C-alpha cells in the first residue's frame, strides 16, 4: 500500500486518476502537503489531508449537500438521507441516529454478533472451506436486523443481508457491481418502506427502543412524521453500515492468520490487545479512500483559494497512512494503539469531526464492536488458509482480499 510520488496537477481533471489509482490517489496527489488544488468531476477542487486537513474539512464553512455525486449517494445512502443535510436540518435528523446508536446498543450488537459467530464457527469443521467475508455478512446481518426490531425467517434474513452487502460492494465500482448495487437498493427501499408503513399502522410490532420503531416514530422539525420513503432510507442507513463491517472482518481474519502472536494474546483474554487489533484493522484498511464536501462561499482552505461550490476532498487513506503521524504506516502493528490514544484527527477510517455536533459517524463504536466480536471468536477457533488469491485491488472501492479469505477449520 505504499505511495509513489506523482506530479501535482492543479489544472487537469483528476477523475480518471482517482478511478485508476483508487485508495492511494489523494496522498499521491498531496505528496505530504496539507492541501493541493486540482480539478475533480469537472469542477475546481482542493484535496486536504492530515490532522490539519481533517479539522478544516469539518469546518462549518463547508457543506455536504450535493458534494457526493448522485450515482454514488443515491445508491449508498438513498434520497433524502442525513448524509446530504447541513446545519439545523442535519443536527435534527442526526439526533435519530445518536439516540438509537447508544453505547448500550453497541454492546447489545456486539453480544449478538459474538453469539452468532460462536454458532457459525461451531459448524465449520463439518462444512469444509468457507469464505470468511460471506460468513461475516450473514452473522452481522442477522445480528443487526434482529437488534433493529426486524423479525425475519432465516432465509429472508440471509437474502436481506446479501442485498445490504451488495449495495456496499457496488456503489463505487462501475459495471456489474454497480448494477447489482442499484438493483439491491431498489429492492431494499421497497421492503423498508413496507416495514415503516406496517409499523405505523400496527401490522408490525416493533418494540420500543428498536431502530424500526424509532424511525417510524421520528418527527421532522415541524412535528410531522418523516415521509415513508425517507424513513425507509434512514432505517437502511442504520443497518447497512453495520453489515459493512464484514469488509473489516475479512481483513481481520487474514491479519490473525498472519500474526499468530496477536492471535494468542487475544485468545488468552487480553482485552487491550483485542481493542488495539480492531483499531489497527480500521487504520490500515480504511473503508473508502476519500470524502467530499463543498465550499459555501469563496474562501481559503489551508492556503488554497477556492470558489463557492468548489469541492473539498478529504484524504482518509492518506491521513490514516501518514508517515508524519504513524511510524511505519504500511505495517500492521496493533501495538501502536496500546499507548496513549492517538489524536482523533489522525485516525479517521470512518471520517472525523465530532459525533454530537458534526458529521462523524455515530456508529463507530458499533463497527468496532463487530470487529472485536469476530476477532475474539476467530482467535479461539483454529483455522488455516488454503491456497487462494489474497491480493487487494486498491482501485476497488470498497476493497477486500479478492478471495474473501477462504479458510478451513482445523478439526480437533
Phi, psi and omega in degrees: 000017182292154180266152171233147183289141172227161180291132175283127182237106181279351184252319183287143180289134187260009185300312180295326178296320176299315180296319184284325185264330178070230189302318183282355188306308187293318181290328175296318180293319181288323181050044176093348179284154176290320184216139180224128177285148178198193171230142181211136180056033176079010180226165177293146183209165171224134179258128181237156179195177185075170182305319179296318178294322178298312181298321180291326182295329182263017175289145182291352176286354177249155178231163180260334184303123177077005184282320181272133181306141183306317180301331179277306185292329180295322180279314186284310186262325182094155182292135178082010185289160180301332185296339181258010181260161179223162170059225186296323180297319178294314182299318181294312181294322181294335178301330175301314183289318180296321180291329182274318185269064181278167174304323178294322178296318178298320178294318179297317180293322178297316180296319180295319179292319179299318177297318179296321179294320179299317179292320182293311181296328178298337180270347187297320183304330180266356187263345186079196181300141177230157177262115185302318180301314180297320178296320180296320178302316183287317180296310183291320178300314179297321181295312186285325179292318177296317178299324182287353181090017181257100182274121183225147169299156186304317183296318180288325176300317178297318182294315180293324178297317178296321178295318177299319178292324180296322177300314181293319186294328189248356187296332183248013183234111181298161176093215184302316179302320180293320179298320177295319179297318180297316179295317179295321179299315181298316180294317181293321179299315179298315181296314182293325176297319178297319179299315181297312181295318180292328176292316179296326182272356178087005180279341174240128183265082176276123185292157177298140181088351178280159179297320180297315178295319181297317180293316181297326184267350186295142181244148175283177183302339178270002179087010181263146175299148174298143171308145185304323181292324179285319177299322178296318177302315182287330173299315178294327179287346173275328184259326184299314181298334177291317176298328179297343175298345177301329178296316178295322182296322178299315177294323181295319179297320177294317181295322177298320179295321185278343183230074185299336179294323177285323176301317180294319180298316181292317180299329180281358176098018179283097184293325178295320178294321179298312180296318181296320179299315181296318178298319182291327175300314181293324182292311185288328184238064181299151191293313179234157182282326186215163169234163184226146173221177178231146177285130179286335184206171172299133185195171175262128177243100179050043177093358179250125178282129177232155179264162176305134179088352178292151178280141170240119188248126180265125179277091179292310184299314181294325178293319179286349179239024186284115182295344177287342183234346180232117178291132181047062191295340182273356179269145175275108185219090178300339181302337180294345180255010179269349178263210178301148180298138180289162172305125182300341179273002173257342179244099188225048182295335178240028179096171182237205183081200181247152179285313188293320187242352184238208186255009180297142185298122179286350181262017182301318179294327178296314180296317177301319178296322178292323177293313183294323179299314180293315183297318181299312181291318180296325181296336182256011183235101183302130176210163177226161181252116175289169177304135184191171178268103180261014179297152181241119180273107183284356173268354180267123185234114359283157182252165176195168175305136187303322182284347187079002183072086176282129180221158178232129179289137175280124179283133182271000000 
